[in-house]
Amino acid sequence: MKNGLKRISFLGLGLMLAAGLITTPAFAADKVIKIGTLFPLTGPCALAGQRCQASVVTAADVINNVYPDIQVPLAGKPGLLDGYKIELVHADHQGKPDVGKSEAERLFNQEKVYAIIGSYNSAVTKPVSFVAERKKKLFMCGCSSSAALTKRGYKRFFRMAPTDETESLEFVEVMKWLNKKQGTGLKTVGLIYENTEFGKHAADEGKKAAKEHGYEVVVDVPFNPGATNLNSEVQTLKAKNPDVIFGACLGGDYTLWVKTMKQMNWLPKAALNYCTGYQDPIITKQLGKDANFFMGGTGYSPEFAELMPAVAAVEKIYKQKTNPSVPFDSDSIQEAVALFILAQAIDKADTLDYETVAKTLYDNTWESPLSLGGKVAFSAGGQNIKAMSLITQLQGGSYKRIFPLDLANTTPVIPMTAWDKR
């Protein structure tokens, strides 16, 4: 009779698994936890996406192996949960929301990934994270910055980076400080932004912050990402001549914007950039002297080494996974943080049950030596309330810290040096 009951129990278990009624991932046979990465590996943001992917590969390497000299949680032991290893499954969304959504479905349905890390572009992160939420899986967001992403009431979405709302408030604080300290007379604001989830929300937050702090918004210029010509957009900015520009331009769009301003021999007094091409060390190198004197929020650059001493050893591995001459940047390092935090939560929860791991993510403050603030903790909706960035200005090709004052190491150059005086 007992054997009969056992056979019935196993049959019932099999039927439940087949029907999807048991949601805890069944990885015990080979002790592998599959994690999907979803970044723009082709298209206008390909270089940024490739660095983000390499960053996650680096984090998986550190977690899966033993690196006793690396001062990052989980580096000192092999794997998770008494021997589980992370296996990454990579996908390319090309910077297109519809492609991202279909790739997320494929990663969950066919590749059977436990979670997805991504997706750089906020416009892609939005539908991809919706897929994860609907399937009751986990989505770990490194650097997508649209503030709206953590205002949807999702329970399985977790973001590491600051939001455009936070950066907009920092921008106006910097403007007030510059007016008081250097008498810069900054009064008017203009915006240029890509016509996407990221760009539109950044512009909305920028306009809101500027108006609430008494600055006049005189021009608002959207453009289609991947543009081949920004002449009319820059001409519109030049005609209104705002004192300060808030920019939300990714990848090659940022390069084109800067080059077009030079071609038209125009600059505002100051330019403050969101999570954009400004932060990209490759773009900075390509632009040369033309990159100098632009400003923006930055979560990491090599110039922050003394503030983030644990990064160097991890970055050494990262350079083996990508171009050795390219360091971590503000965006890619956040993707490594995303995997490290997820792995810590799985290990602490001592299970792969989704509900338990999600609760564990919310219930704890996590050590994060690769984050500027050194900690990660999530509020309702999944925003990291410990997220931090500095306002920097490019001077001589280096990211100089200018705000907040207790971490500053350079006086900003305002107004920006004219093109013919560099």
C-alpha positions as CSV (number, residue, x, y, z in Angstrom):
1,M,0.0,0.0,0.0
2,K,2.8,2.4,0.9
3,N,4.5,1.7,-2.5
4,G,1.2,2.4,-4.2
5,L,0.9,5.7,-2.4
6,K,4.5,6.6,-3.3
7,R,3.8,5.9,-6.9
8,I,0.7,8.1,-6.8
9,S,2.7,10.8,-5.0
10,F,5.4,10.8,-7.7
11,L,2.8,10.8,-10.4
12,G,1.0,13.7,-8.8
13,L,4.4,15.6,-8.4
14,G,5.1,15.0,-12.1
15,L,1.7,16.3,-13.1
16,M,2.1,19.4,-10.9
17,L,5.5,20.1,-12.5
18,A,4.2,19.6,-16.0
19,A,1.3,22.0,-15.2
20,G,3.7,24.6,-13.8
21,L,2.0,24.5,-10.3
22,I,5.3,24.2,-8.6
23,T,7.3,27.4,-9.3
24,T,10.6,26.8,-7.5
25,P,13.2,26.3,-10.3
26,A,14.2,22.7,-10.7
27,F,18.0,23.1,-11.1
28,A,19.1,20.5,-8.5
29,A,20.1,17.9,-11.1
30,D,23.2,19.8,-12.4
31,K,23.4,22.6,-9.8
32,V,23.2,25.4,-12.3
33,I,21.3,28.6,-12.0
34,K,20.6,30.1,-15.4
35,I,20.6,33.9,-15.6
36,G,19.6,35.8,-18.7
37,T,21.4,38.9,-19.8
38,L,19.6,41.2,-22.2
39,F,21.5,44.2,-23.6
40,P,21.8,46.1,-26.9
41,L,24.7,44.1,-28.5
42,T,24.0,45.6,-31.9
43,G,22.6,49.0,-32.9
44,P,23.5,52.5,-31.8
45,C,24.2,51.6,-28.2
46,A,26.1,48.4,-29.0
47,L,29.4,49.3,-27.4
48,A,27.6,50.2,-24.1
49,G,25.6,47.0,-24.2
50,Q,28.7,44.9,-24.9
51,R,30.4,46.4,-21.8
52,C,27.3,45.8,-19.7
53,Q,27.3,42.1,-20.8
54,A,31.0,41.8,-20.0
55,S,30.4,43.3,-16.6
56,V,27.8,40.6,-15.8
57,V,30.2,37.9,-17.1
58,T,32.8,39.3,-14.7
59,A,30.5,39.1,-11.7
60,A,29.5,35.5,-12.6
61,D,33.2,34.6,-12.8
62,V,33.9,36.0,-9.3
63,I,30.8,34.3,-7.8
64,N,31.5,30.9,-9.4
65,N,35.2,30.7,-8.5
66,V,37.4,31.5,-5.5
67,Y,39.1,34.9,-5.4
68,P,40.3,35.3,-1.8
69,D,42.0,38.7,-2.5
70,I,38.9,40.3,-4.0
71,Q,37.0,42.3,-1.4
72,V,33.5,41.6,-2.7
73,P,30.8,39.4,-1.1
74,L,30.9,35.8,-2.4
75,A,34.4,36.1,-3.9
76,G,35.9,33.9,-1.2
77,K,33.9,30.7,-2.0
78,P,32.9,28.8,-5.1
79,G,29.3,29.3,-6.2
80,L,26.1,29.5,-4.2
81,L,23.9,27.3,-2.1
82,D,26.6,24.7,-1.4
83,G,27.8,24.3,-5.0
84,Y,25.4,25.9,-7.4
85,K,27.1,27.8,-10.3
86,I,25.7,30.6,-12.3
87,E,25.4,30.0,-16.1
88,L,24.7,33.1,-18.2
89,V,22.5,33.0,-21.3
90,H,23.0,36.1,-23.4
91,A,20.5,37.9,-25.7
92,D,20.5,41.0,-27.9
93,H,17.6,43.4,-27.9
94,Q,19.2,45.8,-30.5
95,G,17.8,48.8,-28.6
96,K,14.2,47.8,-29.7
97,P,11.4,47.4,-27.2
98,D,9.6,44.8,-29.3
99,V,12.7,42.7,-29.7
100,G,13.4,43.0,-26.0
101,K,10.0,41.7,-25.1
102,S,10.2,38.7,-27.5
103,E,13.7,37.9,-26.3
104,A,12.5,38.0,-22.6
105,E,9.7,35.6,-23.5
106,R,12.3,33.3,-25.1
107,L,14.7,33.5,-22.2
108,F,12.1,32.5,-19.7
109,N,10.1,30.0,-21.8
110,Q,12.8,28.3,-23.8
111,E,16.1,28.9,-22.0
112,K,14.4,28.5,-18.6
113,V,16.4,31.3,-17.0
114,Y,15.8,32.1,-13.3
115,A,16.1,35.8,-13.7
116,I,17.1,38.5,-16.3
117,I,19.6,41.2,-15.9
118,G,19.4,44.3,-18.2
119,S,18.5,46.1,-20.3
120,Y,20.5,49.4,-20.4
121,N,17.8,51.2,-22.5
122,S,14.8,52.2,-20.2
123,A,12.5,51.9,-23.2
124,V,13.4,48.2,-23.4
125,T,13.6,47.6,-19.7
126,K,9.9,48.6,-19.4
127,P,8.4,45.8,-21.5
128,V,11.0,43.2,-20.5
129,S,10.4,43.7,-16.8
130,F,6.7,43.5,-17.4
131,V,7.3,40.0,-18.8
132,A,9.2,39.1,-15.7
133,E,6.5,40.4,-13.4
134,R,3.7,38.7,-15.3
135,K,5.6,35.4,-15.1
136,K,6.4,36.0,-11.4
137,K,10.1,35.8,-12.1
138,L,12.9,38.3,-11.1
139,F,14.3,41.2,-13.1
140,M,17.5,42.9,-11.9
141,C,18.0,46.3,-13.5
142,G,21.5,47.8,-13.4
143,C,21.4,51.2,-15.0
144,S,18.1,52.0,-16.7
145,S,17.3,55.3,-15.1
146,S,13.6,56.2,-15.9
147,A,12.0,57.1,-12.6
148,A,8.7,55.6,-13.8
149,L,10.2,52.1,-13.8
150,T,10.1,51.9,-10.0
151,K,6.7,53.6,-9.7
152,R,4.6,50.7,-11.2
153,G,4.1,48.8,-8.0
154,Y,6.0,45.8,-9.2
155,K,7.2,43.3,-6.6
156,R,10.0,41.5,-8.6
157,F,11.8,44.5,-10.2
158,F,15.0,45.7,-8.5
159,R,17.1,48.7,-9.8
160,M,20.6,49.6,-8.6
161,A,21.2,53.0,-10.2
162,P,19.9,56.5,-9.3
163,T,16.9,57.7,-11.3
164,D,16.4,60.7,-13.6
165,E,14.3,62.3,-10.9
166,T,17.2,62.1,-8.5
167,E,19.7,63.5,-11.0
168,S,17.3,66.3,-12.0
169,L,17.2,67.5,-8.4
170,E,21.0,67.3,-8.3
171,F,21.3,69.4,-11.5
172,V,19.3,72.2,-10.0
173,E,21.2,72.0,-6.8
174,V,24.4,72.4,-8.8
175,M,22.9,75.4,-10.7
176,K,22.0,77.1,-7.4
177,W,25.5,76.5,-6.0
178,L,27.2,77.8,-9.1
179,N,25.1,81.0,-9.0
180,K,25.9,81.5,-5.4
181,K,29.6,80.5,-5.4
182,Q,30.7,81.7,-8.9
183,G,28.1,84.2,-9.8
184,T,27.3,82.4,-13.1
185,G,23.9,83.9,-13.6
186,L,22.2,80.6,-14.6
187,K,18.5,81.4,-15.1
188,T,17.2,79.5,-18.1
189,V,17.1,75.8,-19.0
190,G,16.7,73.9,-22.3
191,L,16.3,70.2,-22.9
192,I,17.4,67.8,-25.6
193,Y,16.4,64.2,-25.3
194,E,15.7,61.0,-27.3
195,N,12.0,60.4,-27.9
196,T,11.9,57.2,-25.8
197,E,10.9,56.0,-22.3
198,F,14.2,57.2,-21.0
199,G,14.4,60.5,-22.8
200,K,10.8,61.6,-22.2
201,H,10.8,60.8,-18.5
202,A,14.2,62.4,-18.1
203,A,12.9,65.6,-19.8
204,D,9.7,65.5,-17.6
205,E,11.8,65.3,-14.4
206,G,14.2,67.9,-15.6
207,K,11.4,70.4,-16.4
208,K,9.7,69.7,-13.1
209,A,12.8,70.2,-11.1
210,A,13.8,73.4,-12.9
211,K,10.4,75.0,-12.6
212,E,10.0,74.1,-9.0
213,H,13.3,75.8,-8.2
214,G,12.6,79.0,-10.1
215,Y,14.4,78.4,-13.4
216,E,12.6,79.1,-16.7
217,V,12.5,76.3,-19.3
218,V,12.8,78.1,-22.6
219,V,13.2,75.2,-25.1
220,D,12.3,71.5,-25.3
221,V,13.8,69.4,-28.1
222,P,13.0,65.7,-28.7
223,F,14.7,63.7,-31.4
224,N,14.5,60.1,-32.7
225,P,17.3,57.9,-31.4
226,G,19.8,56.8,-34.0
227,A,19.5,60.1,-35.8
228,T,21.8,60.9,-38.7
229,N,21.4,64.6,-38.5
230,L,20.6,66.9,-35.5
231,N,21.0,70.2,-37.3
232,S,17.5,71.4,-36.8
233,E,17.4,70.3,-33.2
234,V,20.7,72.2,-32.4
235,Q,19.6,75.2,-34.4
236,T,16.4,75.3,-32.2
237,L,18.5,75.2,-29.0
238,K,20.9,77.9,-30.4
239,A,18.0,80.2,-31.3
240,K,16.6,80.1,-27.7
241,N,20.1,80.1,-26.2
242,P,19.4,78.7,-22.7
243,D,22.0,79.1,-20.0
244,V,22.0,75.4,-19.2
245,I,21.1,72.3,-21.3
246,F,19.9,69.1,-19.7
247,G,20.8,66.3,-22.1
248,A,19.4,62.8,-22.4
249,C,21.3,61.4,-25.4
250,L,22.7,57.9,-25.5
251,G,25.7,56.5,-27.5
252,G,26.3,57.8,-31.0
253,D,23.4,60.4,-30.5
254,Y,25.5,62.1,-27.9
255,T,28.5,62.3,-30.2
256,L,26.4,63.7,-33.0
257,W,24.9,66.3,-30.7
258,V,28.3,67.5,-29.5
259,K,29.7,67.6,-33.0
260,T,26.7,69.5,-34.3
261,M,27.1,72.1,-31.6
262,K,30.7,72.6,-32.6
263,Q,29.7,72.8,-36.3
264,M,27.3,75.6,-35.4
265,N,29.8,77.2,-33.1
266,W,27.4,77.4,-30.2
267,L,27.5,76.3,-26.5
268,P,25.4,77.0,-23.5
269,K,27.1,78.2,-20.3
270,A,26.7,74.7,-18.9
271,A,25.5,71.3,-20.1
272,L,24.3,68.6,-17.6
273,N,23.8,65.1,-18.8
274,Y,21.8,62.2,-17.5
275,C,22.8,58.5,-17.8
276,T,24.1,59.2,-21.4
277,G,27.0,59.1,-23.8
278,Y,28.7,61.7,-21.5
279,Q,29.5,58.8,-19.2
280,D,31.0,56.6,-21.9
281,P,34.8,56.5,-21.8
282,I,35.0,55.4,-25.4
283,I,32.9,58.4,-26.6
284,T,35.0,60.7,-24.4
285,K,38.1,59.4,-26.1
286,Q,36.7,59.7,-29.6
287,L,35.6,63.3,-29.0
288,G,38.9,64.3,-27.6
289,K,39.0,68.0,-26.6
290,D,35.4,68.4,-27.8
291,A,34.3,66.3,-24.8
292,N,35.7,68.7,-22.3
293,F,33.6,70.9,-20.0
294,F,30.4,69.0,-20.4
295,M,29.0,67.8,-17.0
296,G,26.7,65.0,-15.7
297,G,25.9,62.5,-13.1
298,T,28.5,59.7,-12.7
299,G,28.3,56.6,-10.6
300,Y,31.8,55.4,-11.4
301,S,34.9,56.4,-13.3
302,P,38.6,55.5,-12.8
303,E,39.1,58.9,-11.1
304,F,36.9,57.6,-8.2
305,A,39.5,54.9,-7.3
306,E,40.2,56.2,-3.8
307,L,36.5,56.3,-3.1
308,M,35.9,52.7,-4.3
309,P,39.1,50.7,-3.5
310,A,37.5,47.3,-4.1
311,V,36.8,48.0,-7.8
312,A,40.4,47.6,-9.0
313,A,40.7,43.8,-8.6
314,V,37.3,43.2,-10.2
315,E,38.0,45.6,-13.0
316,K,41.2,43.6,-13.8
317,I,39.0,40.6,-14.5
318,Y,36.5,42.7,-16.4
319,K,39.2,44.0,-18.8
320,Q,40.0,40.4,-19.7
321,K,36.3,40.0,-20.8
322,T,36.3,43.1,-23.0
323,N,38.6,45.7,-24.5
324,P,41.5,45.9,-22.0
325,S,41.9,49.6,-22.6
326,V,38.3,50.3,-21.5
327,P,37.6,50.5,-17.8
328,F,34.3,50.0,-16.0
329,D,32.0,52.9,-16.7
330,S,29.1,54.3,-14.7
331,D,26.6,52.1,-16.4
332,S,28.4,48.8,-16.8
333,I,29.5,48.5,-13.2
334,Q,25.8,48.7,-12.1
335,E,25.1,45.6,-14.1
336,A,27.8,43.7,-12.1
337,V,26.2,45.0,-8.9
338,A,22.9,43.6,-10.1
339,L,24.2,40.1,-10.3
340,F,26.2,40.3,-7.0
341,I,23.1,41.5,-5.1
342,L,20.9,38.8,-6.6
343,A,23.5,36.1,-5.8
344,Q,23.8,37.4,-2.2
345,A,20.0,37.2,-1.8
346,I,19.8,33.7,-3.1
347,D,22.6,32.6,-0.8
348,K,21.1,34.2,2.2
349,A,17.6,32.9,1.5
350,D,19.1,29.4,1.1
351,T,16.6,28.6,-1.6
352,L,15.6,29.4,-5.2
353,D,12.0,30.0,-4.3
354,Y,11.1,33.3,-6.0
355,E,8.9,34.7,-3.3
356,T,11.5,34.0,-0.6
357,V,14.3,35.5,-2.7
358,A,12.3,38.6,-3.5
359,K,11.4,39.1,0.2
360,T,15.0,38.6,1.1
361,L,16.1,41.3,-1.4
362,Y,13.6,43.7,0.3
363,D,14.3,42.8,3.9
364,N,18.1,43.4,3.9
365,T,20.7,46.0,3.3
366,W,23.4,44.6,1.1
367,E,27.1,45.2,1.1
368,S,28.1,46.5,-2.3
369,P,31.8,47.6,-2.6
370,L,31.2,48.2,-6.3
371,S,28.6,50.9,-5.6
372,L,29.6,54.5,-4.9
373,G,27.5,54.4,-1.7
374,G,28.8,51.1,-0.6
375,K,25.4,49.7,0.2
376,V,22.2,48.6,-1.6
377,A,18.7,48.6,-0.1
378,F,15.3,48.5,-1.8
379,S,12.2,50.5,-1.2
380,A,8.7,49.5,-2.4
381,G,8.8,49.3,-6.2
382,G,12.4,48.1,-6.2
383,Q,14.4,51.3,-6.2
384,N,17.8,51.2,-4.5
385,I,17.5,53.9,-1.9
386,K,21.3,53.9,-1.3
387,A,22.0,54.7,-4.9
388,M,24.5,57.6,-5.3
389,S,26.2,59.5,-8.1
390,L,28.5,62.5,-8.2
391,I,28.2,65.5,-10.6
392,T,31.4,65.5,-12.6
393,Q,32.9,67.7,-15.3
394,L,35.2,66.5,-18.1
395,Q,38.4,68.4,-17.9
396,G,41.4,67.2,-19.9
397,G,39.5,64.0,-20.7
398,S,39.1,63.1,-17.0
399,Y,36.0,63.1,-14.9
400,K,36.6,65.7,-12.2
401,R,34.4,65.6,-9.2
402,I,32.6,68.9,-8.6
403,F,29.5,68.1,-6.4
404,P,28.6,67.4,-3.6
405,L,31.2,69.6,-2.1
406,D,32.5,67.1,0.5
407,L,33.6,64.8,-2.4
408,A,34.7,67.5,-4.9
409,N,38.3,67.7,-6.1
410,T,38.0,70.4,-8.8
411,T,36.4,73.8,-9.5
412,P,34.1,73.6,-12.5
413,V,34.8,75.7,-15.6
414,I,31.6,77.8,-16.2
415,P,30.9,79.1,-18.7
416,M,32.1,76.2,-20.9
417,T,35.3,77.2,-22.9
418,A,34.4,78.2,-26.4
419,W,35.2,75.8,-29.2
420,D,37.9,78.0,-30.8
421,K,39.7,78.5,-27.4
422,R,40.3,74.9,-26.5
